[in-house]
Amino acid sequence: MNITLKSATAANLPELLELAHQAAKAPNSRWSEDYPDLEILKWDLAQNGLYRAELPDGTLGGMIAIDREGELNDLDWQDGLTTAWELSRLAVFPKYQGTGLGQAIFGAALALCREENCPGLRLLVSLGFDQGIHIYEKFGFRRVGQTHQWGEDFWMYSLTL
């Protein structure tokens, strides 16, 4: 599926929050009405890391966050990276699930990170979220540990670029 990642603006926050709420209702979603909330999306935006995934006709299909500051650096990563960016909040509207849009967004985010000379990437994925795990492993991420954060257990995944 062909998409374009575009940096989000404050004006995009309402539609991205609606996307988050809809994604929370999808089967097997680990999100809720409370996560991610407007404050989290504003934080992503303030880091210049919130992206809209636009379909060829310019409509919003999904989103992703790329954190260049290392919010998760305090965790015990067993990946050999001294610095890494983090990918999070990948979401697609439920009507696009199963179409390859999530993989297209993820691939576009990886390409953007490579263009910006990112040394490596990290992410957390909920235990049992097999759909996400499949995508991450398909793109070369490897499982490097497990952690308990925010009341939930996560696999820790890493990729050296």
Phi, psi and omega in degrees: 000138183268121178223166175232131173271129178232138177302133179284158175237170178302326179295338180275349186302317180300318181289327178288325176293320176297319176302314179300317180295319178292319179297328179296335181273352182290150177304139178069010179291142175263001180273168179216182175297339182264346182220132347283147180258181183299323180295321178294317179294323176296322178297313177303317180296317180296334178275004186057037185237010181259128185234139172269137173258110183261138175284167183306332180273005177090357179280156179286127176248332182187189180207166174203152175245138176238110182264114181269356185265348177079053179302332184259012184299336182285350179283161183275078180282130179252053187238356178078358179278135175272330173221148179203152173266166181236138175258136179204174174052042173284125180214147171230152174299141182307327181294343179259358180294139182085004181260354184094001181296318179301317178294322179295319178296314181298316178297320178294323178294318178297318179298318178297317179297319178296317178300327181268013177059040175294133181286330181184166183232150176226156174201160173248142177224135181300137175304134178089355178274073188299325180299314178293315180303317179301315180297311184298315180292326178300327180269009173098001176293146177236147180286126183237004179165186179219147180215159175244114181224145173053034178078016182219154177266139182227148165275145177257125181239148185216152176214125173273130181262000000 
